[in-house]
Amino acid sequence: GYAYCFKLVNLFYTGENLQALLKKVSVVKMFVNKTNNIPMIDMIAGFESATNEQTSQLLSLTKEKEYIKQWQNRQSHFAMCVFFTLKSVNNYLLGHAEESLRYANEAIKLNNFVVGMVLTAFCNYQHSLSLIANYSNNEAQKRKHKLETLKSNQVQMKQWSDQCPENFLHKYLIVEAEIARLESKIEGAMDLYDQAIETAKANEFQQDYALANELAGKFWLTQNKPRFAKLYMQEALAGYQS
């Protein structure tokens, strides 16, 4: 049951097609219910409620609080970390920056309970993206603090990317490109976006390939280069649809 559930998180991390992944969720759910594996029953509930579009839309704030309270009572920290991380991803992609950061902050608090799992790196990455998405909404002092947190996250991500570039280098480069953009290092950002795109593609991280193209497209729009932006946005769309 644990192996089944950890595999689901790993498949999501690597960009498995979401509809195909949700079919596997139903099989795993049957198995963990049959074996009465409570921690993994909780994990599946969190995973499904964050990734299944129909379930996610129906999950009211009240129901979400009930889930979280139940997981807290059972000390299902893994379930909560999965749920918070994936909810942060959803909100980030939909442009809900504040909500994305709120969930990412909750996930980071639980990092000590998922040490040694890929979820640790996923939390780091999603936390960085959410901080960047909220960066322009804050005054100078808060921006400085966010930038310091970002660079601290990147120190850890750099260690992981040095040890296993196939899994982590593209994520490091995406965040580095975004930091360069925040710091108005235009040429550096241009190069980093392209490196991130090529690395994500080479290692078959489809969702990050799409995201890197989307972020590069938005960057080129800020540089008043709509033709360049269009090319990247078209690649992003194709990436998200595959």
C-alpha positions as CSV (number, residue, x, y, z in Angstrom):
1,G,0.0,0.0,0.0
2,Y,2.8,2.4,0.9
3,A,4.7,1.5,-2.3
4,Y,1.5,2.0,-4.4
5,C,0.9,5.5,-2.9
6,F,4.5,6.7,-3.1
7,K,4.5,5.6,-6.8
8,L,1.5,7.8,-7.4
9,V,3.3,10.9,-6.0
10,N,6.4,10.0,-8.0
11,L,4.3,9.7,-11.2
12,F,2.7,13.1,-10.6
13,Y,6.1,14.6,-10.0
14,T,7.4,13.3,-13.3
15,G,4.4,14.6,-15.3
16,E,2.3,11.5,-15.9
17,N,-0.9,12.3,-17.8
18,L,-3.4,13.3,-15.2
19,Q,-6.4,11.3,-16.6
20,A,-4.2,8.2,-16.8
21,L,-3.0,8.8,-13.3
22,L,-6.5,9.2,-11.8
23,K,-7.4,5.8,-13.3
24,K,-4.5,4.3,-11.3
25,V,-5.7,6.2,-8.2
26,S,-9.0,4.2,-8.2
27,V,-7.1,0.9,-8.3
28,V,-4.9,2.0,-5.4
29,K,-7.9,3.3,-3.4
30,M,-9.5,-0.2,-3.7
31,F,-6.4,-1.9,-2.5
32,V,-5.7,0.4,0.6
33,N,-9.3,0.2,1.6
34,K,-9.2,-3.6,1.4
35,T,-6.1,-3.8,3.6
36,N,-7.4,-1.0,5.9
37,N,-4.2,0.9,5.5
38,I,-5.4,4.1,7.3
39,P,-2.4,6.4,6.6
40,M,-2.5,5.6,2.9
41,I,-6.4,5.8,2.8
42,D,-5.8,9.4,4.0
43,M,-3.1,10.0,1.5
44,I,-5.3,8.8,-1.4
45,A,-8.1,11.1,-0.1
46,G,-5.8,14.0,-0.1
47,F,-4.3,13.2,-3.5
48,E,-7.6,12.7,-5.2
49,S,-9.3,15.7,-3.7
50,A,-6.4,17.9,-5.0
51,T,-6.0,16.4,-8.4
52,N,-9.5,15.3,-9.5
53,E,-11.1,18.3,-11.1
54,Q,-14.6,17.3,-10.2
55,T,-13.7,16.4,-6.6
56,S,-11.6,19.6,-6.3
57,Q,-14.4,21.8,-7.4
58,L,-16.9,20.2,-5.0
59,L,-14.5,20.4,-2.0
60,S,-15.8,23.3,0.0
61,L,-13.6,25.1,2.5
62,T,-15.7,23.6,5.3
63,K,-15.2,20.1,4.0
64,E,-11.5,20.8,3.5
65,K,-11.1,21.8,7.1
66,E,-12.9,18.6,8.1
67,Y,-10.4,16.6,6.1
68,I,-7.4,18.4,7.6
69,K,-8.7,18.0,11.1
70,Q,-9.2,14.3,10.6
71,W,-5.7,13.9,9.2
72,Q,-4.3,15.9,12.1
73,N,-6.1,13.7,14.6
74,R,-4.6,10.6,12.9
75,Q,-1.2,12.2,12.5
76,S,-1.4,11.6,8.8
77,H,1.3,14.1,8.0
78,F,2.2,12.5,4.6
79,A,-1.4,12.9,3.5
80,M,-1.5,16.6,4.5
81,C,1.8,17.3,2.9
82,V,0.6,15.8,-0.4
83,F,-2.7,17.6,-0.2
84,F,-1.1,21.0,0.6
85,T,1.5,20.7,-2.1
86,L,-0.9,19.7,-4.9
87,K,-3.4,22.4,-3.9
88,S,-0.5,24.9,-4.1
89,V,0.2,23.6,-7.6
90,N,-3.4,23.9,-8.7
91,N,-3.7,27.5,-7.4
92,Y,-0.4,28.5,-8.9
93,L,-1.3,27.3,-12.4
94,L,-4.7,29.0,-12.1
95,G,-3.1,32.3,-11.2
96,H,-4.3,32.3,-7.6
97,A,-1.0,33.5,-6.1
98,E,-1.9,34.2,-2.5
99,E,-3.8,30.8,-2.1
100,S,-0.9,29.0,-3.8
101,L,1.6,30.5,-1.2
102,R,-0.8,29.7,1.7
103,Y,-0.9,26.0,0.8
104,A,2.9,25.9,0.0
105,N,3.7,27.4,3.4
106,E,1.6,24.7,5.1
107,A,3.4,22.0,3.1
108,I,6.8,23.3,4.0
109,K,5.9,23.0,7.7
110,L,5.5,19.2,7.2
111,N,8.8,18.7,5.4
112,N,10.4,16.9,8.3
113,F,7.8,14.1,7.9
114,V,8.6,13.4,4.3
115,V,12.4,13.5,4.4
116,G,14.0,11.1,1.8
117,M,11.0,11.3,-0.5
118,V,10.7,13.2,-3.7
119,L,7.9,15.2,-2.1
120,T,10.6,17.1,-0.1
121,A,12.0,18.5,-3.3
122,F,8.5,19.1,-4.7
123,C,7.7,21.2,-1.7
124,N,10.8,23.2,-2.1
125,Y,10.2,23.9,-5.8
126,Q,6.5,24.7,-5.3
127,H,7.3,27.0,-2.4
128,S,9.8,28.9,-4.5
129,L,7.3,29.3,-7.4
130,S,4.6,30.6,-5.1
131,L,7.0,33.1,-3.4
132,I,7.9,34.4,-6.9
133,A,4.2,34.7,-7.9
134,N,3.5,36.8,-4.8
135,Y,6.7,38.9,-5.1
136,S,5.3,42.0,-6.8
137,N,2.4,42.2,-4.4
138,N,4.6,43.1,-1.4
139,E,6.4,46.1,-0.1
140,A,10.2,46.3,-0.2
141,Q,10.9,44.7,3.2
142,K,8.7,41.6,2.4
143,R,10.3,41.4,-1.0
144,K,13.7,41.2,0.5
145,H,12.6,38.5,2.9
146,K,11.0,36.5,0.1
147,L,14.2,36.8,-2.0
148,E,16.3,35.5,0.9
149,T,13.9,32.6,1.3
150,L,14.1,31.9,-2.4
151,K,17.9,31.8,-2.4
152,S,17.9,29.6,0.6
153,N,15.6,27.1,-1.2
154,Q,17.9,27.3,-4.2
155,V,20.9,26.3,-2.1
156,Q,19.2,23.0,-1.3
157,M,17.8,22.5,-4.8
158,K,21.3,23.1,-6.2
159,Q,22.7,20.3,-4.0
160,W,20.0,17.9,-5.3
161,S,20.5,19.0,-8.9
162,D,24.3,18.4,-8.6
163,Q,23.6,14.9,-7.2
164,C,20.9,14.0,-9.8
165,P,20.5,16.6,-12.6
166,E,18.1,14.3,-14.4
167,N,15.5,14.8,-11.6
168,F,16.2,18.3,-10.3
169,L,18.3,20.5,-12.6
170,H,15.4,21.8,-14.7
171,K,13.5,22.8,-11.5
172,Y,16.6,24.7,-10.3
173,L,16.9,26.4,-13.6
174,I,13.3,27.5,-13.8
175,V,13.5,29.2,-10.4
176,E,16.9,30.7,-11.3
177,A,15.4,32.2,-14.4
178,E,12.5,33.7,-12.4
179,I,14.9,35.1,-9.9
180,A,17.0,36.7,-12.7
181,R,13.8,38.2,-14.0
182,L,12.9,39.6,-10.6
183,E,16.4,41.1,-10.4
184,S,16.1,42.6,-13.9
185,K,19.0,40.4,-15.2
186,I,17.5,40.3,-18.6
187,E,20.2,38.4,-20.6
188,G,20.7,35.9,-17.7
189,A,16.9,35.2,-17.6
190,M,16.8,34.7,-21.3
191,D,19.5,32.1,-21.2
192,L,18.2,30.4,-18.0
193,Y,14.6,29.9,-19.4
194,D,16.0,28.2,-22.5
195,Q,18.3,26.0,-20.4
196,A,15.3,25.0,-18.2
197,I,13.2,24.2,-21.3
198,E,15.8,22.0,-22.9
199,T,16.6,20.2,-19.7
200,A,13.0,19.5,-18.8
201,K,12.4,18.2,-22.3
202,A,15.5,16.1,-22.3
203,N,14.5,14.4,-19.1
204,E,10.8,14.1,-20.0
205,F,9.3,16.3,-17.3
206,Q,6.4,17.3,-19.5
207,Q,4.6,19.6,-17.0
208,D,7.8,21.5,-16.2
209,Y,8.6,21.8,-19.9
210,A,5.2,23.4,-20.4
211,L,5.6,25.7,-17.4
212,A,9.1,26.8,-18.4
213,N,7.7,27.8,-21.8
214,E,4.8,29.6,-20.3
215,L,7.0,31.6,-17.9
216,A,9.4,32.4,-20.8
217,G,6.5,33.6,-22.9
218,K,5.3,35.9,-20.1
219,F,8.9,37.2,-19.7
220,W,9.0,38.1,-23.4
221,L,5.7,39.9,-23.1
222,T,7.3,42.1,-20.5
223,Q,10.1,42.8,-22.9
224,N,7.6,43.9,-25.6
225,K,8.4,41.0,-27.8
226,P,5.0,39.5,-28.6
227,R,6.3,37.4,-31.5
228,F,8.8,35.7,-29.3
229,A,6.2,35.3,-26.6
230,K,3.8,33.6,-29.0
231,L,6.3,30.9,-29.9
232,Y,6.9,30.0,-26.3
233,M,3.2,30.1,-25.4
234,Q,2.4,27.8,-28.3
235,E,4.9,25.3,-26.9
236,A,3.5,25.7,-23.5
237,L,0.0,24.9,-24.7
238,A,1.1,21.9,-26.6
239,G,3.0,20.7,-23.5
240,Y,0.0,21.1,-21.2
241,Q,-2.3,19.3,-23.6
242,S,-0.1,16.2,-24.0
